Amino acid sequence: ATREECVLALSRGVDEIFGRVDLLVYSAGIAKAAFISDFQLGDFDRSLQVNLVGYFLCAREFSRLMIRDGIQGRIIQINSK
């Protein structure tokens, strides 16, 4: 869910198939266990992409559908670490 074009395609597909969105549960997340002194920038960037950017893209696109349809839906983000 970190590529904008994929999230746009997903939201369009959901809209076409189901016609409305009442709930979004974003449960994608990654965490690498390491001392910060051993953490690589690439690992940190990947974590930000999945845990923050992916959530942002999904929340933005699916909230637009909810707002368009006047639905007071819910967006839930679940993280394990």
C-alpha positions as CSV (number, residue, x, y, z in Angstrom):
1,A,0.0,0.0,0.0
2,T,3.0,2.3,-0.4
3,R,2.5,3.0,-4.1
4,E,-0.1,5.7,-4.7
5,E,-1.2,4.3,-8.0
6,C,-1.9,0.9,-6.3
7,V,-4.0,2.5,-3.6
8,L,-5.9,4.6,-6.2
9,A,-6.7,1.4,-8.2
10,L,-7.8,-0.4,-5.0
11,S,-10.1,2.4,-3.9
12,R,-11.6,2.6,-7.4
13,G,-12.1,-1.2,-7.5
14,V,-13.8,-1.2,-4.1
15,D,-16.0,1.7,-5.1
16,E,-17.0,0.0,-8.4
17,I,-17.7,-3.4,-6.8
18,F,-19.3,-2.4,-3.5
19,G,-20.5,1.1,-4.2
20,R,-19.7,2.5,-0.7
21,V,-17.2,2.3,2.1
22,D,-18.2,2.3,5.8
23,L,-15.0,1.0,7.3
24,L,-11.2,1.0,6.6
25,V,-9.0,-1.2,8.7
26,Y,-5.3,-0.6,7.9
27,S,-3.4,-3.4,9.5
28,A,-0.1,-3.4,7.4
29,G,3.0,-2.8,9.4
30,I,6.6,-3.7,9.7
31,A,9.2,-3.4,12.5
32,K,12.8,-4.4,12.5
33,A,14.3,-5.2,15.9
34,A,17.8,-3.6,16.1
35,F,19.8,-1.2,18.1
36,I,19.5,2.3,16.5
37,S,23.3,2.3,16.0
38,D,22.9,-0.8,13.8
39,F,19.8,0.4,11.9
40,Q,20.3,1.1,8.3
41,L,18.6,4.1,6.6
42,G,17.0,1.8,4.1
43,D,15.3,-0.2,6.9
44,F,14.1,3.0,8.5
45,D,12.8,4.3,5.2
46,R,10.9,1.1,4.5
47,S,9.3,1.3,8.0
48,L,8.1,4.8,7.3
49,Q,6.8,3.8,3.9
50,V,4.7,1.0,5.2
51,N,3.7,2.3,8.7
52,L,3.1,6.0,7.8
53,V,2.9,6.6,4.0
54,G,0.8,3.5,3.3
55,Y,-1.6,4.4,6.1
56,F,-1.8,8.0,4.8
57,L,-2.6,7.0,1.2
58,C,-5.3,4.5,2.2
59,A,-6.9,6.8,4.8
60,R,-6.9,9.7,2.3
61,E,-8.4,7.8,-0.6
62,F,-11.0,5.8,1.4
63,S,-12.0,8.9,3.4
64,R,-12.7,10.7,0.2
65,L,-15.2,8.0,-0.8
66,M,-16.9,8.2,2.7
67,I,-17.1,12.0,2.5
68,R,-18.4,11.9,-1.1
69,D,-21.2,9.6,0.0
70,G,-22.0,11.3,3.2
71,I,-21.0,8.3,5.3
72,Q,-19.7,8.8,8.8
73,G,-17.5,5.8,8.6
74,R,-14.5,4.7,10.6
75,I,-10.8,4.4,9.9
76,I,-8.8,2.1,12.2
77,Q,-5.1,1.7,12.1
78,I,-3.6,-1.4,13.8
79,N,0.1,-1.7,14.7
80,S,1.7,-4.6,16.4
81,K,4.8,-2.8,17.6
